[in-house]
Amino acid sequence: MPQGKPTQVPADGLTTRQRRNRPLLIVHTGSMKGKSTAAFGLALRAWTAGLPIGVFQFVKSAKWRVGEESAFRALGEVHEQTGQGAPVSWHKMGEGWSWIQRDGTADHAADAREGWRQIQRDLTAQRYGLYVLDEFTYPMKWGWVDVAEVVDTLTTRPGFQHVVITGRDADPRLVAAADLVAELTKVKHPMDAGQKGQKGIEW
């Protein structure tokens, strides 16, 4: 896409404006860090454009405080106080790191399914302009949420609602249905040299 111009124009009968203003299904996948970071950067643009933001975090602990959450909660308060930007809602699905199964912990599969049901309800109600489904590839990979149902729901969603999904190992059916797919691959990482994640970079 040199200079932001499409390489081809489909014969779909749409005007340039209609084609430009289609809501997008976006997938950020791959083994490298930065998938969620890129999605939250997109959400920042959407907030500035006045699109209500709904963040649904799967897998990450409900006790885990990421920098983006604090920032977007603050932006939500800015909107409430000044009218600038748009509303922001932040939802965490379940307790604890769901890839670490411990006796007595919550039913992460059930929590993930209920989180997906809430997203379906919000899509039907056209509640948000941008949905960030963070780490949502994992519940699909683990069989907690049905991929075919996700694809059908997202490709038939009503109104003007962008959706961005992050996480490794995106299912090929999701990739095929998406309008934009970015795969982050590692060239170098500080962990290769024994350096652990740090505040302000990883969270």
Number of C-alpha atoms within 10 A of each C-alpha: 7 6 5 6 8 8 7 7 10 7 6 7 8 11 9 9 8 9 13 10 10 13 17 18 22 21 27 26 25 18 13 15 16 18 22 21 17 15 21 19 12 14 24 19 12 18 23 13 13 16 22 21 25 22 22 21 22 28 23 19 15 15 11 13 11 13 13 16 17 12 12 21 15 13 20 22 16 15 17 14 9 8 12 16 21 21 22 22 15 15 15 19 22 24 18 18 17 21 11 8 12 10 5 6 13 14 12 21 17 14 18 24 17 15 21 22 13 14 20 16 12 14 22 14 12 15 16 22 23 25 25 23 24 24 22 23 24 22 21 20 15 11 10 16 22 14 18 13 10 15 18 12 15 20 14 10 18 13 14 15 20 20 21 25 24 27 24 20 16 22 15 10 12 23 19 11 16 19 13 13 18 14 16 15 12 10 6 9 11 9 9 8 8 8 9 9 11 8 8 9 9 12 13
